[in-house]
Amino acid sequence: MLRENEGISENLQVLSFDGQRLGVSGSSIMDYGILKNSTITVEELSWKKLYFKMPSNEKTIELKVKSTDSFHRIKSVIREKESIYSYQYSLYYAGKLVEDYRTVASLNIQSNEATLHLISNPEDGILSIFVETQGKGTMKVKVRCTNTVLDVKKIVESLTNLHSEDWDLFSGRIRLQDLKTLIYYDIKNKDHLRMMPAMYQIKVRIPTGETVSLEVKQFDTIGDVKIFFSKKTNVPVNQQELMFGGRILEGDNGLICYSIEESSTLHMQ
C-alpha cells in the first residue's frame, strides 16, 4: 500500500513501531499490538554504488549496497565474488580504517558512489598477547592483528570457561569495543590486556537538566536503554526520544553502532 500511495519500493522500506523493527515473515499487524490510530514509522533505504580498489593488482570491485548494510556483510559478498577472505585485508575510506561493524550510512557518503581501498594485511600479522583474567591468572594467547576483540574474548572463554558476555577487555584505562580489531587499537606483540566486568555506566540527561545513571553492556540496544530508563523513572518507552552527538538514536541499533562508551551522556528530548 505504501508503494502504491507513496511510490516507495517495498525493498527500500524499513518499518518500525514503538521502537521495534517490523517485518518478520508471516507476521500480522496484530502480532505487534498495532491498533487503530497507531503510528508506524517508515524509513526509506537508499542504494549506493561502492567501488573497492585493490592497489595490489590494480583491480576494482563494484558492488550495489544498501545504506543499512554492514561491512561485515559486504566482506561476505566480496568473499563469494572474489574468493578473498576478510582476514586477508582491511578496508579504508578517506584514509581511515573502516571497521566491520559499521554500516554504509555511518560513513556519511554524500554522493551515490564512493571508492574504498582494499589493503592487504601482512602475512606475518600473528601476535602473542597476555590477558590478565579474573581468578585464572595471566594467560598467553596467539591471535592475528586483524582479529576482533570479541575473537580474543572467545578464545579466552574456550580456555577458562569464563563467559565472554560477562566481562570486557581493557588496554590501560580504555575499554575495548568487541567488534573493533586489535589493529584498530594498535595492540602489539607482547602487549598486556586485562579482564574487567562487562557492565559500565552511561548517563541520560532529561530536559530539566538532571541526569539519570544507567548500567549497560556493549551489545545493549537503544531499545534496551529505553527500557532501563523506564524501569528507573516510570517514563513509558514510547514517550522517549534519545539523542547522542546530534543524532536521534534508533531503537534497534546497538550502543556500539553509535560509539556510546563508558561515561557517555545521552540527551532526552
Residue, then its C-alpha position, 0 to 999 in steps of 0.5 A: m500500500l505504501r508503494e502504491n500511495e507513496g511510490i516507495s519500493e517495498n525493498l527500500q522500506v524499513l518499518s518500525f513501531d514503538g521502537q521495534r523493527l517490523g517485518v518478520s515473515g508471516s507476521s500480522i499487524m496484530d502480532y505487534g499490538i498495532l491498533k487503530n490510530s497507531t503510528i508506524t514509522v517508515e524509513e526509506l533505504s537508499w542504494k549506493k554504488l561502492y567501488f573497492k580498489m585493490p592497489s595490489n593488482e590494480k583491480t576494482i570491485e563494484l558492488k550495489v549496497k544498501s545504506t543499512d548494510s554492514f561491512h561485515r556483510i559486504k566482506s561476505v559478498i566480496r568473499e563469494k565474488e572474489s574468493i578473498y577472505s576478510y582476514q586477508y585485508s582491511l578496508y579504508y575510506a578517506g584514509k581511515l580504517v573502516e571497521d566491520y561493524r559499521t554500516v554504509a550510512s555511518l560513513n556519511i557518503q554524500s554522493n551515490e558512489a564512493t571508492l574504498h581501498l582494499i589493503s592487504n594485511p601482512e602475512d606475518g600479522i600473528l601476535s602473542i598477547f597476555v590477558e590478565t583474567q579474573g581468578k585464572g591468572t595471566m594467560k598467553v594467547k596467539v591471535r592475528c592483528t586483524n582479529t576482533v576483540l570479541d575473537v580474543k574474548k572467545i578464545v579466552e572463554s574456550l580456555t577458562n570457561l569464563h563467559s565472554e558476555d560477562w566481562d570486557l577487555f581493557s588496554g590501560r584505562i580504555r575499554l575495548q569495543d568487541l567488534k573493533t580489531l586489535i589493529y584498530y587499537d594498535i595492540k602489539n606483540k607482547d602487549h598486556l590486556r586485562m579482564m574487567p566486568a562487562m557492565y559500565q555506566i552511561k548517563v541520560r540527561i532529561p530536559t530539566g537538566e538532571t541526569v539519570s545513571l544507567e548500567v549497560k553492556q556493549f551489545d545493549t540496544i537503544g531499545d534496551v536503554k529505553i527500557f532501563f530508563s523506564k524501569k528507573t523513572n516510570v517514563p513509558v518507552n514510547q514517550q522517549e526520544l534519545m539523542f547522542g552527538g546530534r543524532i536521534l538514536e534508533g531503537d534497534n541499533g546497538l550502543i556500539c553502532y553509535s560509539i556510546e562508551e563508558s561515561s557517555t551522556l545521552h540527551m532526552q528530548 
